[in-house]
Amino acid sequence: MRIEGKLTAYDKGFDEDTQSWGEYITRAGGSWAPRLGNTEPLRTELEHFVSSVATPGATPRTDGRSGLRVVSVLSRLQEALASGR
């Protein structure tokens, strides 16, 4: 709901210390906030859906195949977690 700074990306992570025996050191760099429009995300999503349905032959950004890939990955992840891999 904020006008500015809706999303902030932080440069944090681990870097390998080349001076040691494979140890890692933490990195805490700067941050930045990309410019994002003031449109409502649900409104944008619904407008795209309506446009895809109303336009013959239109390909939506995400379709059934995309959904199937997501479900497939989540299913494999769940199986791996259940088996302790």
N, C-alpha and C positions, 0 to 999 in steps of 0.2 A: 504494500500500500504506500510505501515511501516514494516520493518523487525522485530522489537521487539515492545512489548507493543501494539499489535493490539487490545487487549481487556483488560480492567481493571475493576475488581470487587471491589466495595467499601462496607465496612461494616458500613452501616448507617441505622438508623431506630429509633424506639421508644421502650422504656422499661417502664414497669409499676413501679412507685416508691412505694415500699412496706411500706415506712415510712409515706405516706400521704393517702389521701382519694381517691385513684384511679386515681391520676394524672399520666401523662406520661412525661418522660424526653427523650430528644433526645440523640441519640448515634451516635457518629462519630468516628468509629474505623479506622483501617488501610485499606490498599488496596493491591491487588495482581494482577499480570498479568499471566494468565495461558500460557503455551507454546503452540503455534499453528504453524502448518506447513506452508510452503511457497507455497502451491498449490493454484491455482485459484479456488474459490468456484464454479463458473459456469462450469468450466471444469470438476471438480469432480462430479457435479450433472449430467452433460450430459454423462459422462463416465458410471455412474451408470445406467442411463436411457437406454443407448444403450446396456449395458450388460444385463439388465432385459428383454429387447425386444428380444435380440439375443439368450437368454438361455431359452429353453422350460421349463415351470413349475416354473420359477424363481419368487420369491415374492419380489417386490420392497419394499424399506423402507417405502414409502408412496404409497397408492393405492387409488382407488375410494372410498372405505369405509372410509379411513382416511379423504379424502376431504369432504365427506358427513358429517362426525362428526364436522369438522371445520365449515362448512356452517351452520349446525344446531345450534351450539353454538352461532355463530354470529347473526343468525336470531332471536334466543330467546333474546339475549342481546339487539338487536335493538327494539324488541317489548317491552321489559321492560323499555327501555329508553323513548320510545314514550308514554307509559302509565304512566310514572312518578313514577314507582316502584323503 
